[in-house]
């Protein structure tokens, strides 16, 4: 499971970096989103990948930390996801305004001349 998880993070980070280097602003925004998802998965993975473990201490199971999942990475990732959605929405509004003003979505604000 860890290999698949690491490959997913690598593919998402690689795709995000590729899209960040593209000349269109929409592709740059999608690249930022993919890169943030990769970082979120990395943070989530640092809290140990476990299935079936309770995040809250149960009196019946005892207080051994090995029996429980770490809730801090989950809370951090949930907060990052919400902030990421807000930033993506803001960037899309800025993209639409810039496209309306300049008539293009090129990152330089003008289309390269074709020969």
C-alpha positions in Angstrom: 0.0 0.0 0.0 2.9 2.4 0.7 4.4 1.9 -2.8 1.1 2.8 -4.5 0.7 5.8 -2.2 4.2 7.0 -2.9 3.7 6.5 -6.7 0.4 8.5 -6.5 2.2 11.3 -4.7 5.0 11.3 -7.3 2.7 11.2 -10.3 0.6 14.1 -8.9 3.7 16.2 -8.0 5.2 15.5 -11.4 2.0 16.4 -13.3 1.6 19.5 -11.2 5.1 20.7 -11.9 4.6 20.0 -15.6 1.4 22.0 -15.7 3.1 24.9 -13.7 5.6 25.3 -16.5 2.9 25.6 -19.2 2.2 29.0 -20.8 -1.6 29.2 -20.1 -2.9 30.4 -16.7 -5.6 27.8 -16.4 -2.9 25.1 -16.7 -0.9 26.9 -14.1 -3.9 26.9 -11.7 -4.5 23.2 -12.3 -0.8 22.6 -11.7 -0.9 24.4 -8.3 -4.0 22.4 -7.4 -2.3 19.1 -8.2 0.9 20.1 -6.4 -1.2 21.0 -3.3 -3.0 17.7 -3.4 0.4 15.9 -3.6 1.6 17.8 -0.5 -1.6 17.0 1.3 -1.2 13.3 0.6 2.4 13.5 1.8 1.4 15.1 5.1 -1.4 12.6 5.5 1.0 9.8 4.8 3.4 11.1 7.5 0.8 10.3 10.1 1.1 6.6 9.4 -1.1 4.8 7.0 -3.5 2.6 9.0 -6.9 1.2 8.4 -9.5 0.4 11.0 -7.8 2.4 13.7 -9.8 4.8 15.8 -8.6 8.4 15.9 -10.2 9.1 19.3 -9.2 7.3 22.5 -11.7 4.6 23.5 -11.8 3.7 27.2 -12.5 0.0 26.4 -9.3 -0.4 24.2 -6.9 1.4 26.6 -4.5 4.3 26.2 -1.8 2.5 24.1 -0.9 4.9 21.2 -0.2 2.0 18.9 -3.9 1.2 18.7 -4.9 4.6 17.4 -4.5 6.7 14.3 -2.8 10.1 14.6 -5.6 12.7 14.2 -3.3 15.7 13.8 -2.3 15.0 10.1 -5.9 14.4 9.3 -6.9 17.8 10.8 -4.1 19.5 9.0 -5.0 18.0 5.6 -8.7 18.8 6.1 -7.8 22.5 6.8 -5.4 22.6 3.8 -8.1 21.1 1.5 -10.6 23.9 2.5 -8.0 26.6 2.1 -6.9 25.1 -1.2 -10.5 25.2 -2.6 -10.8 28.9 -1.6 -7.4 29.8 -3.2 -8.4 27.9 -6.4 -11.7 29.7 -6.6 -9.9 33.0 -6.1 -7.3 32.2 -8.8 -10.1 31.2 -11.2 -11.9 34.6 -10.7 -8.6 36.4 -11.2 -8.0 34.3 -14.4 -11.4 35.2 -15.7 -10.9 38.9 -15.0 -7.5 38.9 -16.6 -8.8 37.1 -19.7 -11.7 39.6 -19.9 -9.3 42.6 -19.7 -6.5 41.3 -22.0 -8.5 38.9 -24.2 -6.0 36.0 -23.7 -5.1 33.6 -21.0 -1.4 33.5 -21.7 0.8 34.1 -18.6 2.5 37.0 -20.2 -0.8 38.7 -21.2 -0.2 38.5 -24.9 0.0 35.7 -27.4 3.4 34.8 -28.9 3.7 35.8 -32.5 3.3 33.0 -35.0 5.6 32.7 -38.0 
